């Protein structure tokens, strides 16, 4: 399935049905009164999050969505049938914007969440509604109101606790395969990951978190080089970033530090707070270096980067230290949850 993370659609609610102009006509009742019924309300359009959906690809083939209009009122005080509402399924993590103004309408995160995006038109009134002591034969009715019409810009941001980033071939896909049941493509050429991949990491009985792998970044990604930086939006909801570096491909610690600076620059260019998000350095492919050389890389990188930032040595391919890394991540996430709960309890 092709991954699509943006779409523009047109939604149109149903018009309300018109009120009916009618008078009672029965044998032996010469003065029958007004009996025109009201119209029915137009159907509304709702977006509904559905677990299991992970792309907006369906909206590439259908972009116009209409709810049913309300039926017109009828004689004998019969009201027109209301139009059926239209429910459109979207994946969790979908942001909904007004396409023409850019206004955020809703953030669809919870499974089964419902968002009204176009309200159906109100029904018109039949002439029976206007009968009074001074107007026994009203010929007045009202027409149904038109339903709302809107252009929506849908943007998908995957829901994950932890995000992986780094240069192409840093080993992100190998790591997510090693620690979860996800099976992204792994190959020895750049950009094997072409769309975000999600994996669930289990760290014990009843404990797990979601990890996301996005396509690799290169220098100049903010200007469109490689696959650009648009996939960084999928890290916007993460609480922790794991920045992978292929130390085996570096001529020395200086080159590894330069690669780290490249990714940091692209994060800053993205223009959100991703560059200020908690980010741990993960030095991958330690199995291709001897312990002394790998240790030297780690010491030099710690010295050149923020001294309080955790730096891990792993081999994603062989699984070395991967479990320890995931347990450390789980402890950090649990600590964040505890802090949030304590702040909420103390106002």
N, C-alpha and C positions, 0 to 999 in steps of 0.2 A: 504494500500500500504506500502510495506517495505521501510524504509528510507535508502538510500545509499548515502554517501557523498564523495566517492572516486571511481575511475575506471581507468583502463588502457585499451586503445583501439589502434588498428592499422588502420591507414588511408593510402590509396593508390590512388594517382591520376592516371588518364588514360594516357597511352602511346600515343604519337603522331603517326598519320598514316604515312606510307611510301609514298614517291613520286613514281609515275608510269613511267615506261619505255615504250613508245608507239610511233609509227609513223603513220602518216595519210595514210590511204590506201583507195583510192577512184578510181573508174573507170574513165579513161581518164585523171587522174592526176598522171603521172608516178613518179614524184619527190615530193611526199608528205613529208612535214617536220615533226619534232618531235611534238607530241601533248599530252605528258604525263602530267597529272595534279598533283598538290600538294596534300599531305595528309591533313587530318583534325587535328586540335589541340586536345590534350587529355583533358578530363574534369578535373576540379580542385575540391578539397574538402574544404568546408567552414563549420565553426561552426556558428550557429545563435541562439542568446538568444530568448527564447519564454516565455512570461509572462504566468503564470499559472503552469509551471513546477516547482517543488520544490525538486526533487530528481534525482539522476543519476541511478536509478534502471534499466532503460531500457538497460544500457550498461552491465549489468550482463548477459544478454541473447544473446546479439549480440555485438561482439567486433571487427569485421573486417568490414571495410567500404571501398568500391571501387567505384570510379567514372568511367564513361564509357570511353573507349579508342576511339581515333580518327580513322575514316575509312581511308583506303588507297586511294590514288589518282587513277584516271581512265583515259582511253584514251579520245580523243576528248576534251582535256583540262578541263576535269571535276575534280573538287576538291573533296576530300573526306569529308564527313560530320564530323563536330566537335563533340567530345564526350560531353555528357550532364554533367554539373556540379552536384555535390552532396552536398546538404545542410543538415546538421545534427543539430537538435534542442537540446539546452542545457538550463538549468535553469539560470536565472540571478544570479550572484554571483559566477559563475564558473571560477576558475583559471585554465589556460592551461599551462602545462609544457612539455618540451621535456623529455620523460621518461628516456632516456639513459644518458642525461647530467644534468638534473635538471634545465635547463634554462627556465625561465618564458617567454612564447610566448605571452600570452595575458590575460587580466583580463576582463571577460565578465560581465558587470554590467548593461548596459542600455538595455531596451527592444528593440529587433530588431537589436542589434549590430551584425555585421558580421566580422568574422575573417578567413582569408585564412590560412589553415594549411598544405595543400599539393597542389603544383602547377602542373597543367597538362603539359605533355610533348609537346614540340613544333613540329609542323608538318614537315615532310620531303618534299623535293623539287622534282618535276617531271622533266623529261629530257627537257621539253620545256623551262625551266628556263635557260638552259645552251647553248641554241642556240646563235651563234654569226656569224660574217661575215667570220670567219676563220674555224668555226666548224658548218657546216650546218646540221649534223646528229649526235648530241651528244648522247652517250649511258650512260651518267652519271646521276645518281639520288642520293638522300640522304635518309637515313632512319629517321623515326620519333624518337625524343628523348624520353627516358623513363620518366614517371611521377614520382614525388616525393613519397617516402614511409617513413612514420614516425610512431613511437610509442609515444602516448600521454598519459600523466598522468593528469587526470581531478580531480580537488578537489573543492568541493562546500563549499562556505562560505556564509551563509545566509545574506541577506541585511536587517539590522535593525539599528535603531537609538539608542535603549536602550536594554541592555542585563540584564537578571536576573540570579543570581547565588547564591549558598548557599548549605548547606548540604541537603541530602534527607529529604523530609517531612518538609522543612522550610516554605512551603506554596506558592512556586513560581507559580505552576499551578493554584492554587486557585486565586492568585492575577490576573493572566492574564485572567482568566475567569471573574473576577469581573470587570475589566476595559475595556474589549474588547469583540468582538463576538467570539473569539477563544474558543474552547471547548476541551482542553486537558483532559486526564484521571486524575481523582483525587481519591485517596484511602489512607487508613491509613497504608500502608506498603511502605518500601523504593523502590526507582527506579520505580515509576509508569510512569515517563517520560523517554522514551527510545530513543527519538530523538528530535531535536529542534522543537519547536512550535512557530509560529508567530501570532501576533495579532495586529490589528490597533486600536490605542487609539484616539478617537475624543475628542478634547478639546474645540471646538467651531465651529462657521461657517467657513468652509473651512480650519480648522486647525486640523492636526492629526500627529501622528508619529507611527512608527512601533516598537514593543517591541518583544523580543525573549526570550523564556524560554528554557534552556538546561538541560539535566539530571544532577542530584545532584552530587556534589563532596564529597569524604570522604578523611580522612587522608591516605596518601600513594597512592593517585590517580595517581601521576606522575610515580609511579612504577607499575601501572596496577591494583591497588586495586579498587573494585567496577567496574564502567564502564570506569575507566581511565580518562584521561584528553583530549582525542582526540576531544571531542565535544567543547572544549574551542576555537577551530579555528573559530567557528561560532560567537564568540564575537569579532573577530579581527576587524570587520568593524564598530562596535558600537562606539558611542562617549561617552556614559555614562553607567556605571554599577550600578545596584541596588542589593546590597548584603543583602539578607534576612536572618534573624535569628529568630528561634522559641524560644522566651524568656519563654514561658509557660512550655517548656520541660526542662529548665535549673534550677538547684538547687539554683542558685544565679547569680549575675552579673559576678562573676569570671568564671563560666562555660561558660557563653555567650561570654565573652572576649576570652576564650580559643578556642571556636568554630570559632570566627572571625579570630584568628591567624592561625587556621588550613587552612582556605580558602586562606588567604594571602600567606601562605607558598606554597600552590599548584599553585597559580598564578605565584609566583616567579620561581617555578620549571619549569613552562611551557616554559620559555625561550624567551618570547617576551616582549613587553612593557605593557602587560595587568596589571601587578602589579602597573604600574605607571599611568594607565588610571583613569580618574575621577570616583570615586566610592562613592556612598552614602550608609549608613547603614539604613536598614529598619527593625525595630524590630516588628515582626509579632505576632499575637494572643494575643493582649493586652486585648481582651475581656475575657480571662481566668484568668486575674489577676486584683486585685483592682487597682484603679488609683494611690494610694500611692506607691505600689510595682512596678508598671510599670514605674512610674516617677523615682524611685530610680535606676532601671536598666538603664534607659536612661542617668541619670547623671553620673553613674559610667562608663558607656561605653564611653561617651564623654570625661571623664577625662582620660581614658586609651588609647584612640585613638587620632588621629589628631584633635586638637581643632576646626579647621576650617571646618571639614567634616560635612555635614548635617546628622542628625540622626532623623529618623521619627518613630513614634509609630503608628501602624495601626492594624486593624483586617481585613485581606483579606476576610475571610468567611462572616463577617457581613458588609463589605464595609466601616468600620469606617476609616476616614481620607484618604481613597484611592483616592478620587477625588482631595483632596488638594495636595496629593503627585504627581498625574499626572499633575496637573496645574503647580506645581513647576518645574517638569521635562520639560514641554513645554516652560516655561519662560527661563529655562537654555539653551535649544536647540536653541531658538530664539536668545538669546544673543550670542551664539557661531556663529550662521549664520551671525549676524550683525558684529561681530569682524572679521570674515573671509572676508566679503565684504569690510570692511574698510581697511584691510591690502592689499587687491587686488587693491583698488583704489589708495592707496598711494605707491604702488610698493613694 
